[in-house]
Amino acid sequence: MNRELLLRFENLVQLRGACRQLRALSSRKVCGAPWKPVQFSAHPMGSLLLQPQLWQKDRSVSAALSQCRHLATKEETKKKKKKIPLTRGEVEIRQKMTVEELAQAMGKDIDHIYEVLLYTDINLDSIEPDSILHEDHIKMIVQKSGMKYKSAKLKEEKERKNTDAVKRPPADPAVLTPRPPVVTILGHVDHGKTTLLDSLRKTQVASMEAGGITQHIGAFLVHMPSGEKITFLDTPGHAAFSAMRARGTNVTDIVILVVAAEDGVMQQTIESIQHAKSAGVPLILAINKCDKPEADPERVKKELLAHDVVCEEFGGDVQAVNISALKGENLMVLAEATVALAEMLELKADATGPVEGTVIESRKDKGKGALTTAIIQRGTLRKGCVLVAGKTWAKVRFLFDENGKAVDAASPGIPVEIMGWKESPSAGDEILEVESEQRAQEVVAWRSYVEEQEKMKKDLEVIEAKQKEHRLEYEKKQQKLSHLTWRQRKAALYKANKHVMFSRPKERAEMDENTLSLIVKGDVDGSVEAILNILDSYDCEDECKLDVVYFGMGDISENDISLAEAFNGVILGFSVKANESIKKLADRKGIKIKLHNIIYKLIEDLKDELNSRLPPAVVESTVGEASVLDTFSVTVGKNKIPVAGCRVHKGLLDRKMKFKLIRNKDVIWKGCLSSLKYHKDDVQVIKTGMDCGLSLDKNLEFSIGDEIICYEEKEVRQTTSWDPGF
């Protein structure tokens, strides 16, 4: 019996020791002390008798540990549950607030926000403390919490540091070296500008161009027999390319004005003179086609006097050279005149330091990517240079001359094609070299920021103008209702806006049938610009609306087909291609692709497309005319029907056709005949010189002298009244 009691007591002691170890383990994890297991003797009773103070010690340790745990738990709770100062009155709210941010602004805990959200259509399972709330829900939560809200003031953005790239200050005259002159050839379309350049270069550019018309700026370096170099810019003479001609004069030193001897001064000749004058560039007059029998160079010189172009023989300062570009006559005289004028101008440039230049033309090549033709104006361009132009930049990978041959460098005055652009810059953009790619990205980011700010400013002006207009309209409506009681005003406003309140927005906006959507693609930036300028002149929106959905450079792609399909549009391509797979895709989807290499043919095709969108016009064609000689009435049943006795004096009267009654030159009735008789017999047709009796489908009284006109209506295809100006 004693042995059993002893075993039980030993088991209890061991259990107590195990509990003490577990308690010590948990407390030392909190306090950070290392834990060591307690060794028990084989005779727990003896060890217990030898250490009688052990239980008291365990009791004090347990009390200390429990107090430590209590303090630790209290501190953690304090950290987790920060006291949020309660705010009374108004709560500042802003768009895109999270649940947690709203709770802090209101001085409430997150549970309060969840509680209020129970009264909304929001699924609480998807709401987290960092979930963004809609502005309407934010306002509702504040109001249901018994508070008012006000919109938080937008923080004023700190003024951003200007990181744009700028030109260098003027160079020291001591470092300037002579450079080739940049000569732009201007003149009316088909006056022989490209043929002149062909003869100077001894090439055949004109024969390769569509319709013999230059479609974009060409930059060429010509080596003269005397050793001099001249950079020529061949600009389009067509009316559509006015912006290209203006761009050519902005980068040129000398303008050669080509005028055909048999045609004289034409529209683009006058425009070219204005471009040269606005740019302050000296002129050389080249009177072309002097080999023709009808050529009259003197008449050309006299016509130019009206536009302040005075030749040297009339006491002016403009050199005039009679040439024949086709036969090569007097071309060296023209070249010598150009070189002499360039020497007088003392054209020099700084070939050292960072590069500066101007984009003449840009295009996209399938294998090379974005390419630009540029004129270098300062510095020497080499492979590896980092350039910025407009809102894009480039690390120069390759340089090509006008023949497509790779070159290592381009000095001032030399035209060059640059490969390596991230995006295509716009023609006319200024090219500047920067230190690194990072610096180039900074410049582009700054320019994009400036453009965005300007756009925002313009948008804000438009919004303010609209708000002012709506406010004035609202005040006028309030003045009209000022004499009514508030109940009457409410009823009047409800009636006025009833159709708006009950109308639902359509799932898909239907396109107007009378709208022509266009996707414009061109070979170079200047060509696209010219087409867009033409489309900007469209002023017949009442006939058919014109909507340019997309424009860009490069061949026709699947994206263009998808856009055209989405907008039910037409693709206009200028000097670009569409491969067979694209054409088949377009045929399958019913998309029209109109490809042209000549600008005026593209415009003619566009006008035809506009004409096809116009509704047909109904035209009246007179078939016969008759005069009322006498009037009488016939009784049919209980009704009296007026009858006119007529004589046909032109054409014939056909009962199947339409008629109109004219009295004192005014049309008082249009419709059909109810009867047509000849000698009491019903007939279908009455010819010229015959008498007849007729009655109308409406009981109108006739008067002697009235005119009866028989006519038929025909639908005629309308043509647009839009005139692009050429």
QUIFEN-V600461 format. One record per run of one state. SS is the DSSP state (H for helix, E for strand, L for the rest). FROM is the first residue (numbers start at 1). TO is the last residue. If there is no record, write none. Layout:
SS:FROM:TO
SS:FROM:TO
This chain:
L:1:1
H:2:31
L:32:43
H:44:50
L:51:53
H:54:80
L:81:89
E:90:93
L:94:97
E:98:98
H:99:106
L:107:109
H:110:117
L:118:123
H:124:126
L:127:131
E:132:132
L:133:134
H:135:144
L:145:147
E:148:151
L:152:172
H:173:175
L:176:176
E:177:178
L:179:180
E:181:187
L:188:192
H:193:201
L:202:204
H:205:208
L:209:209
H:210:212
L:213:217
E:218:223
L:224:228
E:229:234
L:235:238
H:239:250
L:251:253
E:254:260
L:261:266
H:267:279
L:280:281
E:282:288
L:289:296
H:297:305
L:306:310
E:311:311
H:312:314
L:315:317
E:318:322
L:323:323
E:324:324
L:325:328
E:329:329
L:330:330
H:331:345
L:346:347
E:348:349
L:350:355
E:356:365
L:366:368
E:369:378
L:379:380
E:381:382
L:383:385
E:386:389
L:390:391
E:392:400
L:401:405
E:406:407
L:408:408
E:409:410
L:411:414
E:415:421
L:422:429
E:430:434
L:435:436
H:437:480
L:481:485
H:486:496
L:497:497
H:498:501
L:502:514
E:515:522
L:523:523
E:524:524
H:525:536
L:537:544
E:545:553
L:554:557
H:558:567
L:568:569
E:570:574
L:575:579
H:580:589
L:590:591
E:592:596
L:597:598
H:599:613
L:614:616
E:617:636
L:637:638
E:639:651
L:652:652
E:653:654
L:655:657
E:658:663
L:664:665
E:666:671
L:672:672
E:673:678
L:679:680
E:681:682
L:683:684
E:685:686
L:687:690
E:691:696
L:697:706
E:707:716
L:717:726
